[in-house]
Amino acid sequence: MPYRALISSAELAPQLNDSRWVLFDCRHQLTDKAHGKRAYANGHIPGARFADMDETLAARVTPGSGRHPLPDMDAFARWLAAQGVGAGTQVVAYDDSAGQMAARLWWMLRYLGHNDAAVLDGGWARWTKEGRPSEQAVPRPTAAAFTPRRHALQEVPLDQLLELYKHSSVLLVDARGAERFEGKTEPIDPVAGHIPGAINHPFTSNLTAEGTFLPPAELRQRLLATFGDTPPDDTIHYCGSGVSACHNLLAMAAAGLPVGRLYVGSWSQWCADPARPVETGPTKRRQSRA
């Protein structure tokens, strides 16, 4: 049975020599763009390819785009094929930030119709803590045939969001920490606060103290408590730049819930236009605009 949300290190370890499995190292730090490449060169899970957040999982920033716009998805599909991802490939992504970065690759694969993708629960930290193997050798993948089947309904572009925003049935879920959501601090973007009417579900609330995901039943309980009366598939998720919001979408999949949609531009795109409204303080659910 394919893995489509999370996979444990114990489940992954026996598959390292299986050519039908492809691993991606997604380590990245917003404050140190060289971190991922440096960490990968120092050691990675055997056979893992490196997926660079800025060069592969996002496009170059343009005025009004947000900090991590989606790359050309046809080019991304060709990159996947070159890395050996094809029909029937089980993909596993990992990072050193509790799945925050790896979830972006997981979501992008689902966006292109490749659902046999999972994130390593606990990531690099758990893998090394358990004394599992690593290597510095860079693999030489055998190219595969990858046919993208784009699911546009998984993404909400800004123009669609502005239209959907008029309707109270749409629930915006912000994955940033409470301090940034409430506008108490903003270390990255030029404006502090959140999209009016959004509710806060920090991606860290999906995790245990050890950095692994909570059990599915507990994830489900927490997410449904956040969503209230809104069906899970009527939720639209965002964060600072469309990366950590994918963690909440991954948590939905791990909890057995229908997966919501992603506003890729997120807060960095929204706040770039001073004409767009900004709200600060705790969650304030919007009243019906009908």
C-alpha positions, 0 to 999 in steps of 0.5 A: 500500500502506498504512503500518502501522508506520513512514513516512519523511519522504521517503515522507510529504512527497509526500502532504501535499495528499492528503485521504486522509491525516490527520496528528496532532502528538502532541508532549508532555512529562511535565514540561511539559504545555503543551509540546505546544500551545506547540510546535504553535502555533509550527509543525507539519507542514502540515495536521497536527491536534494530539492532546493527550496529557492531553485526547485520548489519556488520561482524567482520572486517578482513584484507582488508574487510573494516570497515563494511563488510556485515554479513553472510546473511543467518545468518542475514535472520535467525535473521530477522525471529527471530525478527518477519519479514516474508512475508507481514511484513512492516519493518520500521527502524529509527535512530538519524542521519537523516537516515544514519544508518537506510538506511543500514538495509533498503538496506540489506532487499532489498538485501534479497528480502524484499522490504516492508521496509522504513526509518522513515523520521526525525527519533528519533529526529522528533518522540520525537520533536512531542511528540510521545510515547516511552518506555524502555520495550524490546519486545518479538517477535514472530518468523516468516518464512523469506525466503531470495531471494538474489539480488546479482546485488544490490552489487558490490564486490571489484573484480567486481568493479576493472573490472567495473572500467576499463569502463567509463560507470560506474559512482562511487558516493561517499557519504562522505562529500566534505572535506573527498572526496577531501582529505582535511581531513580524521578522520577515514581511513589511506589515504585521498582522493577518488577513481579516477573518482568518483563524490561526492554526500554527503548524507547530500545533500538529507536532509533539514535543519531539517534533513528530506528528501527533497521532491521527485521532488527536490531529483530527480533533485539533483540526476540526476544533479549529475549523468549527462548522466549516467542512475541511475541504472549504478551508483555504490555508496560508502562511508567510509564503506558502510553505508552512501552510502545506504542513497543515494540509499534510496534517489533514491528510494524516488525520484522514480528513479531506485536504483543503486548498493552498493560497500560495502567495500567502501573507507576503503577497497579501500585505504587499498591496497597502490597499488590502485590509489588515487585521491584528489581534486574536482570531475574529471569525467573520460574520456572514456577508450574504 
